[in-house]
Amino acid sequence: MAEDPAQLRGYLNLMFIARCLERVGDHATNIAEDSVYAVAAEDIRHQHTAEDRSFSEAN
């Protein structure tokens, strides 16, 4: 950004777009989790694999 200040507005727009896309993904995940719960009565939120747990314990 410091090398090309004329493009700053474009860079900021890309950052805002990325943030909004992340929120869309989060909402889609929530809808999918709610759908699974409605159909199968199974709560699948916050499930971690054994690999996730071993990584978090190592750090």
Secondary structure as GFF3:
##gff-version 3
##sequence-region A 1 59
A	DSSP	three_ten_helix	5	7	.	.	.	ID=ss1
A	DSSP	alpha_helix	8	40	.	.	.	ID=ss2
A	DSSP	alpha_helix	50	58	.	.	.	ID=ss3
###
